[in-house]
Amino acid sequence: MQDNGKKPALRFKGFTDPWEQRKLDEAFDFTVPNNTLSRAELNQESGSVRNVHYGDVLIKYGSVLDAQNDELPFITGRSKDDFKGALLQNGDIIIADTAEDETTGKVCEIVNIQDKDVVAGLHTMVCRPKNKTAEGYFGYYMNSSSYHHQLLPLMQGIKVLSLSKTNVQKTTVKYPKDKAEQQKIADCLRRIDTLITLHQRKYEKLVNIKKSMLDKMFPQNGASVPEIRFKGFTDPWEQRKLGEIANFSKGVGYSKNDLCEEGTPIILYGRLYTKYETCIFDVDTFVKEKAGSVYSKGGEVIVPASGETAEDISIASVVVKPGILLGGDLNIVSPTTEYDSAFLALTISSGAAHKYLSSLAQGKSVVHLHNADIQSVSAKFPTKREQEKIHLLFGKIDTLITLHQRKLEKLQNIKKSCLEKMFV
């Protein structure tokens, strides 16, 4: 049947017809079986049959699974004769029917199988289109909110959410009758995915470069000089306790509930390990200021006082500008003039100092760090001029990391908007 009132908000030029609507079990065949093989029965090295594991559908694969280019594990010690009737075809939709949250029901559409033998594994169900559709269309459509919202009331369980085949078959799918329109939608979203992957790789490469440079430009394993050094610097680095080179204080309590659209800029502790790099220039969270608040003067090093893991909170950033509110659960470290703030933040966040500080964090569900813990950290320091050159180098790397992170977020938002507006 046709649903004449259903057209997407965003549409390619030249397409005006209303979309088709079908019950899922009218549009797809559900007779292709899955298997119940665990991860222990799979390997990454060799075999003749490959397996689509539900965990990979949930986390690793996108809406379209390219069998030639995406990594598919092998089934150990089995051949295609063991899976008669279960081999996947191009265009099959694999649904992950179990997860710990509402990602239950995430799908991938397998394409480009060519000569490979591929089967669907544990906690999956296979939907095979009864009529040929444009490659990638249903992979994207069934991951959009337009379709996925139908699954939410069908999920059952407490700690683990599951979908039954019977319930999934009751859902409806909507699609343009014209395959050319289907293909344009799928191609558009695949191009966005390609750009997202490109910037994700660039971002990850830069993060790895920064990590490697931190290892090489700071002394390791008791050495007094680093492996890589700027030309003209030869003196050994000197060890100091942080309690001897800085003053310590605390931020004043604000919480997420105090945030508003406009007001005084504020840094809350949780943003240090989710948002900011070493130097904080701009702040995008605001509150209405309270009496007794603590404001930055510029150059303070801040360390979270609490968080979920010891690794998360054993990091530091520099508040570059004055006039920024410093919220509660922030340890504030103000180094003396002989020490560069950004260099100190890098020191705390990496290497031996980071490991030592992590070992001092106390707690179970929430861990805590106190100023006394930070004061006890010993670290090596070069001259201030060398400190400044090191921090400027890492500042440039951080700028590139932030650039690709922002491009990545922008592309992810564009994709999210397209998924909302290009489907009915």
Buried (B, 14 or more C-beta within 10 A) or exposed (E): EEEEEEBBEEBEEEBEEBBBBBEBBEBBEBEBBBBEBEEEBBBEEEBBBBBBBBBBBBEEBBBBBBBEEBEBBBBBEBEBEEBEEBBBEEBBBBBBBBBEEEBBBBBBBBBBBEEBBBBBBBBBBBBBBEEEBBBBBBBBBBBBEBBBEBBEEBBEEEEEBBBEEEBBBEBEBBBBEBBEBBBBBBBBBBEBBEBBEBBBEBBEEBBEEBEEBBBEBBBEEEEEBBEEBEEEBEEEBEEBEBBEBBEBBBBBBBEEEBBEEEBBBBBBBBBBBEBBBBBBEEBEBBBEBEEEBBBBEEBBBBBBBBBEEBBBBBBBBBBBBEEBBBBBBBBBBBBEEEBBBBBBBBBBBBBBBBEBBBEBBEBEEEBBBBBEBBBBBEBBBBBEEBBBBBBEBBBEBBEBBBBBBEBBEEBBEEBEEBBBEBBB
